[in-house]
């Protein structure tokens, strides 16, 4: 769910009980380093453009 651009961290927390910090740690542990960096960059970029993204 975290890889999807259409699911917010709040939705993930509601469904799975994982905070944003825990989701980021899980993604860091499970994705390859380059994939994690690309995901974080995408989340950060869209978050800067939209008020309610992730």
N, CA, C and O atoms as a GROMACS GRO file, in nm:
protein
  216
    1UNK      N    1   0.082  -0.119   0.000
    1UNK     CA    2   0.000   0.000   0.000
    1UNK      C    3   0.086   0.126   0.000
    1UNK      O    4   0.050   0.227  -0.060
    2UNK      N    5   0.199   0.119   0.067
    2UNK     CA    6   0.284   0.238   0.078
    2UNK      C    7   0.342   0.279  -0.057
    2UNK      O    8   0.372   0.397  -0.078
    3UNK      N    9   0.359   0.184  -0.147
    3UNK     CA   10   0.412   0.218  -0.279
    3UNK      C   11   0.311   0.291  -0.366
    3UNK      O   12   0.348   0.359  -0.461
    4UNK      N   13   0.185   0.278  -0.333
    4UNK     CA   14   0.080   0.343  -0.411
    4UNK      C   15   0.078   0.493  -0.384
    4UNK      O   16   0.091   0.537  -0.269
    5UNK      N   17   0.061   0.570  -0.490
    5UNK     CA   18   0.051   0.715  -0.474
    5UNK      C   19  -0.087   0.757  -0.426
    5UNK      O   20  -0.108   0.874  -0.393
    6UNK      N   21  -0.180   0.664  -0.422
    6UNK     CA   22  -0.319   0.698  -0.389
    6UNK      C   23  -0.358   0.660  -0.246
    6UNK      O   24  -0.473   0.681  -0.206
    7UNK      N   25  -0.265   0.604  -0.170
    7UNK     CA   26  -0.295   0.562  -0.033
    7UNK      C   27  -0.211   0.646   0.062
    7UNK      O   28  -0.089   0.653   0.048
    8UNK      N   29  -0.276   0.710   0.157
    8UNK     CA   30  -0.204   0.798   0.250
    8UNK      C   31  -0.149   0.719   0.368
    8UNK      O   32  -0.192   0.606   0.395
    9UNK      N   33  -0.055   0.780   0.439
    9UNK     CA   34  -0.002   0.717   0.560
    9UNK      C   35  -0.113   0.701   0.663
    9UNK      O   36  -0.112   0.605   0.740
   10UNK      N   37  -0.209   0.793   0.666
   10UNK     CA   38  -0.321   0.784   0.760
   10UNK      C   39  -0.406   0.660   0.731
   10UNK      O   40  -0.451   0.592   0.823
   11UNK      N   41  -0.427   0.630   0.603
   11UNK     CA   42  -0.503   0.510   0.566
   11UNK      C   43  -0.430   0.384   0.608
   11UNK      O   44  -0.492   0.288   0.655
   12UNK      N   45  -0.298   0.382   0.592
   12UNK     CA   46  -0.218   0.267   0.632
   12UNK      C   47  -0.225   0.250   0.783
   12UNK      O   48  -0.236   0.137   0.832
   13UNK      N   49  -0.217   0.360   0.856
   13UNK     CA   50  -0.225   0.352   1.002
   13UNK      C   51  -0.360   0.300   1.048
   13UNK      O   52  -0.368   0.220   1.141
   14UNK      N   53  -0.466   0.345   0.983
   14UNK     CA   54  -0.601   0.299   1.018
   14UNK      C   55  -0.616   0.149   0.994
   14UNK      O   56  -0.672   0.078   1.078
   15UNK      N   57  -0.566   0.102   0.881
   15UNK     CA   58  -0.586  -0.038   0.845
   15UNK      C   59  -0.489  -0.133   0.916
   15UNK      O   60  -0.528  -0.242   0.957
   16UNK      N   61  -0.362  -0.091   0.931
   16UNK     CA   62  -0.260  -0.181   0.984
   16UNK      C   63  -0.202  -0.140   1.119
   16UNK      O   64  -0.131  -0.218   1.183
   17UNK      N   65  -0.231  -0.018   1.164
   17UNK     CA   66  -0.180   0.028   1.292
   17UNK      C   67  -0.034   0.068   1.289
   17UNK      O   68   0.030   0.075   1.394
   18UNK      N   69   0.020   0.095   1.171
   18UNK     CA   70   0.159   0.136   1.158
   18UNK      C   71   0.167   0.287   1.138
   18UNK      O   72   0.098   0.343   1.054
   19UNK      N   73   0.252   0.351   1.217
   19UNK     CA   74   0.270   0.495   1.202
   19UNK      C   75   0.353   0.524   1.077
   19UNK      O   76   0.412   0.433   1.017
   20UNK      N   77   0.358   0.649   1.039
   20UNK     CA   78   0.437   0.690   0.923
   20UNK      C   79   0.583   0.649   0.941
   20UNK      O   80   0.646   0.599   0.848
   21UNK      N   81   0.635   0.671   1.060
   21UNK     CA   82   0.774   0.636   1.090
   21UNK      C   83   0.798   0.485   1.076
   21UNK      O   84   0.901   0.443   1.024
   22UNK      N   85   0.703   0.405   1.123
   22UNK     CA   86   0.714   0.260   1.112
   22UNK      C   87   0.706   0.213   0.967
   22UNK      O   88   0.775   0.120   0.928
   23UNK      N   89   0.620   0.277   0.888
   23UNK     CA   90   0.608   0.243   0.746
   23UNK      C   91   0.740   0.273   0.674
   23UNK      O   92   0.787   0.192   0.595
   24UNK      N   93   0.799   0.388   0.702
   24UNK     CA   94   0.926   0.423   0.640
   24UNK      C   95   1.035   0.324   0.678
   24UNK      O   96   1.116   0.285   0.594
   25UNK      N   97   1.039   0.283   0.805
   25UNK     CA   98   1.139   0.185   0.850
   25UNK      C   99   1.117   0.050   0.781
   25UNK      O  100   1.213  -0.014   0.739
   26UNK      N  101   0.992   0.008   0.769
   26UNK     CA  102   0.960  -0.117   0.702
   26UNK      C  103   1.002  -0.112   0.554
   26UNK      O  104   1.059  -0.207   0.502
   27UNK      N  105   0.973  -0.001   0.489
   27UNK     CA  106   1.010   0.015   0.349
   27UNK      C  107   1.163   0.015   0.334
   27UNK      O  108   1.216  -0.043   0.239
   28UNK      N  109   1.232   0.079   0.426
   28UNK     CA  110   1.379   0.084   0.421
   28UNK      C  111   1.437  -0.057   0.433
   28UNK      O  112   1.535  -0.090   0.367
   29UNK      N  113   1.376  -0.139   0.518
   29UNK     CA  114   1.425  -0.275   0.542
   29UNK      C  115   1.391  -0.371   0.428
   29UNK      O  116   1.466  -0.465   0.404
   30UNK      N  117   1.281  -0.349   0.357
   30UNK     CA  118   1.236  -0.446   0.258
   30UNK      C  119   1.272  -0.408   0.114
   30UNK      O  120   1.288  -0.497   0.030
   31UNK      N  121   1.285  -0.280   0.084
   31UNK     CA  122   1.320  -0.239  -0.052
   31UNK      C  123   1.471  -0.234  -0.071
   31UNK      O  124   1.547  -0.220   0.025
   32UNK      N  125   1.513  -0.245  -0.195
   32UNK     CA  126   1.654  -0.223  -0.226
   32UNK      C  127   1.684  -0.076  -0.198
   32UNK      O  128   1.594   0.008  -0.208
   33UNK      N  129   1.809  -0.043  -0.165
   33UNK     CA  130   1.842   0.096  -0.130
   33UNK      C  131   1.800   0.199  -0.236
   33UNK      O  132   1.746   0.304  -0.201
   34UNK      N  133   1.824   0.170  -0.363
   34UNK     CA  134   1.786   0.264  -0.468
   34UNK      C  135   1.635   0.280  -0.480
   34UNK      O  136   1.586   0.390  -0.506
   35UNK      N  137   1.563   0.170  -0.462
   35UNK     CA  138   1.417   0.175  -0.468
   35UNK      C  139   1.362   0.256  -0.352
   35UNK      O  140   1.266   0.332  -0.368
   36UNK      N  141   1.421   0.240  -0.234
   36UNK     CA  142   1.377   0.317  -0.118
   36UNK      C  143   1.401   0.467  -0.141
   36UNK      O  144   1.313   0.549  -0.114
   37UNK      N  145   1.518   0.501  -0.190
   37UNK     CA  146   1.549   0.643  -0.216
   37UNK      C  147   1.453   0.702  -0.319
   37UNK      O  148   1.407   0.815  -0.302
   38UNK      N  149   1.422   0.626  -0.424
   38UNK     CA  150   1.329   0.675  -0.526
   38UNK      C  151   1.189   0.693  -0.468
   38UNK      O  152   1.121   0.790  -0.499
   39UNK      N  153   1.146   0.600  -0.384
   39UNK     CA  154   1.015   0.609  -0.320
   39UNK      C  155   1.008   0.732  -0.230
   39UNK      O  156   0.911   0.807  -0.234
   40UNK      N  157   1.111   0.751  -0.147
   40UNK     CA  158   1.112   0.866  -0.056
   40UNK      C  159   1.113   0.998  -0.134
   40UNK      O  160   1.046   1.093  -0.096
   41UNK      N  161   1.189   1.003  -0.243
   41UNK     CA  162   1.193   1.124  -0.324
   41UNK      C  163   1.055   1.152  -0.383
   41UNK      O  164   1.010   1.267  -0.384
   42UNK      N  165   0.988   1.048  -0.432
   42UNK     CA  166   0.854   1.066  -0.490
   42UNK      C  167   0.755   1.114  -0.385
   42UNK      O  168   0.677   1.206  -0.411
   43UNK      N  169   0.757   1.053  -0.267
   43UNK     CA  170   0.667   1.093  -0.159
   43UNK      C  171   0.695   1.237  -0.118
   43UNK      O  172   0.603   1.316  -0.097
   44UNK      N  173   0.822   1.271  -0.106
   44UNK     CA  174   0.861   1.405  -0.063
   44UNK      C  175   0.820   1.508  -0.169
   44UNK      O  176   0.768   1.614  -0.134
   45UNK      N  177   0.844   1.478  -0.296
   45UNK     CA  178   0.811   1.571  -0.404
   45UNK      C  179   0.661   1.596  -0.412
   45UNK      O  180   0.617   1.711  -0.420
   46UNK      N  181   0.582   1.490  -0.409
   46UNK     CA  182   0.437   1.506  -0.416
   46UNK      C  183   0.384   1.573  -0.290
   46UNK      O  184   0.289   1.650  -0.296
   47UNK      N  185   0.446   1.545  -0.176
   47UNK     CA  186   0.404   1.607  -0.051
   47UNK      C  187   0.425   1.757  -0.051
   47UNK      O  188   0.348   1.832   0.009
   48UNK      N  189   0.530   1.800  -0.119
   48UNK     CA  190   0.556   1.944  -0.129
   48UNK      C  191   0.454   2.012  -0.218
   48UNK      O  192   0.420   2.128  -0.196
   49UNK      N  193   0.404   1.939  -0.319
   49UNK     CA  194   0.309   1.998  -0.414
   49UNK      C  195   0.166   1.994  -0.364
   49UNK      O  196   0.086   2.082  -0.395
   50UNK      N  197   0.133   1.892  -0.288
   50UNK     CA  198  -0.005   1.874  -0.243
   50UNK      C  199  -0.010   1.872  -0.091
   50UNK      O  200   0.074   1.813  -0.025
   51UNK      N  201  -0.111   1.938  -0.039
   51UNK     CA  202  -0.122   1.949   0.106
   51UNK      C  203  -0.155   1.815   0.171
   51UNK      O  204  -0.104   1.785   0.279
   52UNK      N  205  -0.238   1.733   0.107
   52UNK     CA  206  -0.284   1.608   0.169
   52UNK      C  207  -0.231   1.485   0.099
   52UNK      O  208  -0.306   1.389   0.078
   53UNK      N  209  -0.106   1.484   0.062
   53UNK     CA  210  -0.046   1.366  -0.001
   53UNK      C  211   0.033   1.289   0.103
   53UNK      O  212   0.119   1.346   0.170
   54UNK      N  213   0.005   1.165   0.117
   54UNK     CA  214   0.072   1.075   0.211
   54UNK      C  215   0.067   1.134   0.348
   54UNK      O  216   0.118   1.075   0.443
   0.00000   0.00000   0.00000
